[in-house]
């Protein structure tokens, strides 16, 4: 509504959603329909022990980029998931890797103030504080929509809420599928 265009980074190995599930895929396509771009939220720790140099990193970036592009179209950028965990991932600071803008590349890192809600809290600076001060010319803001709920709650409560809602959703889809297709739902209907 405000005319802001964002890049939504899709994490192929998330513990909380799967990009290939119909419900999630539909939501991703809805995001695109609003004019937003998609990027890759790349987790190098997923390939622990397999990435020894930049060439290895590029190989895995291209693999995941290709998977997303097959499903959703062009992927222009990537953002590292937990770049300070499981390796020296921030050493790969070229501005472009695997044909994608590296959000942790040297130019962005040196010219933008970083602000992230990773792990459910503002780890470096609170976005609201940075905006109120108005001292920063350029911001690199990383937010995770899953951390934002209508009712304020702790990060652990949000995780529990996510688990409960996902469980309820999977169960509901199964029950509806069985009912809609005239199949017996043993243990539920009987």
Secondary structure per residue as TSV (DSSP state, phi and psi in degrees):
chain	resnum	aa	ss	phi	psi
A	1	X	-	360.0	-30.1
A	2	X	-	-87.5	-3.3
A	3	X	-	80.4	13.8
A	4	X	-	-84.7	132.6
A	5	X	-	-108.0	132.5
A	6	X	-	-125.7	167.4
A	7	X	E	-110.2	124.1
A	8	X	E	-100.1	121.8
A	9	X	E	-96.0	124.2
A	10	X	E	-97.1	126.8
A	11	X	-	-96.9	111.6
A	12	X	T	-69.7	-20.4
A	13	X	T	-120.5	31.0
A	14	X	-	-65.5	144.4
A	15	X	S	-82.2	-10.0
A	16	X	S	-109.6	-16.7
A	17	X	-	-155.7	161.2
A	18	X	-	-123.9	121.6
A	19	X	T	-59.5	-23.1
A	20	X	T	-88.9	-8.5
A	21	X	S	-68.1	143.3
A	22	X	H	-54.5	-47.4
A	23	X	H	-61.0	-45.1
A	24	X	H	-68.8	-43.7
A	25	X	H	-59.4	-41.4
A	26	X	H	-63.1	-39.9
A	27	X	H	-65.5	-40.2
A	28	X	H	-62.5	-43.1
A	29	X	H	-65.9	-33.2
A	30	X	H	-65.8	-41.7
A	31	X	H	-57.4	-45.3
A	32	X	H	-63.0	-36.8
A	33	X	H	-64.7	-20.7
A	34	X	T	-83.3	-1.1
A	35	X	T	96.6	4.3
A	36	X	-	-80.1	159.9
A	37	X	E	-100.3	160.5
A	38	X	E	-112.5	146.2
A	39	X	E	-134.2	175.8
A	40	X	E	-102.2	123.6
A	41	X	E	-94.9	93.5
A	42	X	E	-90.4	127.9
A	43	X	-	-105.2	94.5
A	44	X	G	-65.0	-24.9
A	45	X	G	-66.0	-21.9
A	46	X	G	-59.7	-30.2
A	47	X	G	-102.3	31.8
A	48	X	T	-47.3	129.2
A	49	X	T	84.5	-9.3
A	50	X	T	-103.3	-13.5
A	51	X	-	-107.9	106.3
A	52	X	-	-106.9	-17.5
A	53	X	S	-158.0	-179.0
A	54	X	H	-61.9	-37.1
A	55	X	H	-60.9	-42.3
A	56	X	H	-62.3	-44.9
A	57	X	H	-58.6	-46.1
A	58	X	H	-62.0	-39.1
A	59	X	H	-57.3	-46.4
A	60	X	H	-74.3	-34.9
A	61	X	H	-61.3	-45.0
A	62	X	H	-64.2	-37.4
A	63	X	H	-60.5	-50.2
A	64	X	H	-72.1	-37.2
A	65	X	H	-58.0	-45.1
A	66	X	H	-60.9	-39.8
A	67	X	H	-63.1	-45.4
A	68	X	H	-68.1	-40.2
A	69	X	H	-65.4	-34.5
A	70	X	H	-60.3	-36.3
A	71	X	H	-88.9	-39.0
A	72	X	H	-125.3	-4.4
A	73	X	S	96.6	-161.9
A	74	X	-	-58.3	134.0
A	75	X	-	-116.0	116.6
A	76	X	-	-102.0	-18.1
A	77	X	E	-146.0	159.9
A	78	X	E	-136.4	151.8
A	79	X	E	-128.5	134.3
A	80	X	E	-74.4	137.5
A	81	X	S	-88.3	125.1
A	82	X	S	46.5	62.3
A	83	X	T	-65.7	-13.5
A	84	X	T	-101.8	15.4
A	85	X	S	-121.3	131.1
A	86	X	S	80.6	8.5
A	87	X	S	166.1	177.6
A	88	X	-	-95.8	57.9
A	89	X	G	-67.9	-28.1
A	90	X	G	-72.9	-8.4
A	91	X	G	-69.4	-21.1
A	92	X	-	-87.3	79.1
A	93	X	-	-110.4	25.9
A	94	X	-	-65.7	147.4
A	95	X	S	-66.9	-29.4
A	96	X	E	-132.9	128.2
A	97	X	E	-133.9	138.7
A	98	X	T	54.7	33.0
A	99	X	T	73.8	13.6
A	100	X	E	-124.4	147.7
A	101	X	E	-65.4	130.8
A	102	X	E	-93.2	110.7
A	103	X	T	-66.7	-12.9
A	104	X	T	-107.4	18.3
A	105	X	S	-67.1	164.2
A	106	X	H	-56.7	-46.5
A	107	X	H	-62.0	-47.7
A	108	X	H	-66.0	-45.3
A	109	X	H	-60.8	-36.6
A	110	X	H	-85.2	-18.5
A	111	X	H	-118.6	0.2
A	112	X	S	-128.4	145.9
A	113	X	E	-85.8	126.9
A	114	X	E	-87.4	137.6
A	115	X	E	-145.2	125.6
A	116	X	E	-143.0	145.0
A	117	X	-	-100.7	26.3
A	118	X	G	-51.8	139.6
A	119	X	G	66.5	16.9
A	120	X	G	87.5	11.8
A	121	X	S	-150.6	159.3
A	122	X	-	-76.3	103.3
A	123	X	S	-78.2	-26.1
A	124	X	S	-111.3	-61.7
A	125	X	S	-145.1	149.4
A	126	X	-	-75.8	132.7
A	127	X	H	-56.6	-45.4
A	128	X	H	-57.9	-41.3
A	129	X	H	-64.3	-43.8
A	130	X	H	-62.1	-42.0
A	131	X	H	-67.5	-40.6
A	132	X	H	-64.8	-41.3
A	133	X	H	-66.1	-38.3
A	134	X	-	66.3	21.5
A	135	X	-	-87.3	-16.9
A	136	X	-	-94.7	125.7
A	137	X	S	-76.0	-36.0
A	138	X	-	-134.4	132.8
A	139	X	E	-118.4	139.0
A	140	X	E	-109.4	100.7
A	141	X	E	-107.4	121.9
A	142	X	E	-112.5	114.9
A	143	X	-	-122.9	156.3
A	144	X	-	-120.6	108.6
A	145	X	G	-52.7	-30.4
A	146	X	G	-63.3	-21.8
A	147	X	G	-80.4	-13.6
A	148	X	-	-103.0	115.2
A	149	X	-	-120.6	163.2
A	150	X	S	-67.4	-33.0
A	151	X	S	-106.1	124.3
A	152	X	-	-59.4	137.0
A	153	X	-	-156.9	161.7
A	154	X	-	-68.9	159.8
A	155	X	H	-55.1	-41.5
A	156	X	H	-65.5	-39.8
A	157	X	H	-63.9	-35.5
A	158	X	H	-65.5	-40.4
A	159	X	H	-62.4	-47.0
A	160	X	H	-59.8	-41.9
A	161	X	H	-61.6	-43.5
A	162	X	H	-61.8	-46.5
A	163	X	H	-60.7	-46.8
A	164	X	H	-62.9	-45.3
A	165	X	H	-67.3	-38.7
A	166	X	H	-65.2	-42.9
A	167	X	H	-60.3	-47.1
A	168	X	H	-61.7	-39.9
A	169	X	H	-65.9	-44.7
A	170	X	H	-62.5	-45.1
A	171	X	H	-61.7	-46.7
A	172	X	H	-62.2	-43.1
A	173	X	H	-61.9	-39.8
A	174	X	H	-64.8	-48.6
A	175	X	H	-60.5	-44.4
A	176	X	H	-64.6	-41.2
A	177	X	H	-59.2	-46.7
A	178	X	H	-62.0	-45.2
A	179	X	H	-65.0	-48.4
A	180	X	H	-65.4	-23.9
A	181	X	T	-107.1	13.9
A	182	X	T	62.9	31.5
A	183	X	-	-100.8	149.4
A	184	X	-	-69.1	136.7
A	185	X	-	-113.4	82.1
A	186	X	T	-63.3	130.0
A	187	X	T	93.5	-11.2
A	188	X	T	-114.4	-51.9
A	189	X	T	-87.7	-17.2
A	190	X	-	-113.7	360.0
